[in-house]
Amino acid sequence: MHLTSPQGGRLHNTHCTRLHALLGDLHRGGIASEMTVTKADDLLSGVEAVDEVTRCRLLIAAELVDDITWLDAALKASTKRVKVAVEASGRPSPRSTGSARSVRG
């Protein structure tokens, strides 16, 4: 499955938001600083599934971590494909030129 950057970016943000909420439910305070997959894994490994609700939250959180890891790789690959295509076209990337039209009134 190929994702465009806007699609993948939105999905990535949605998954991170959901994971952040689950981590807050599983561990008081969740992750206070910038969330990373490593930090989420570390926090999840310290949570004991004391009841069915906690077990389900842990499973969902682990799935979200896996999805975020996949999305990171997919977005990186998509960015690389776009870069290769732009370079092959021989035309400068619109983002790399730094120019913008000015409107004068």
Secondary structure, DSSP 8 states (H G I E B T S, - for coil): ----HHHHHHHHHHHHHHHHHHHHHHSTT---S---HHHHHHHHHT----SHHHHHHHHHHHHHHHHHHHHHHHHHHHHHHHHHHHHHHTS--TTTS--------
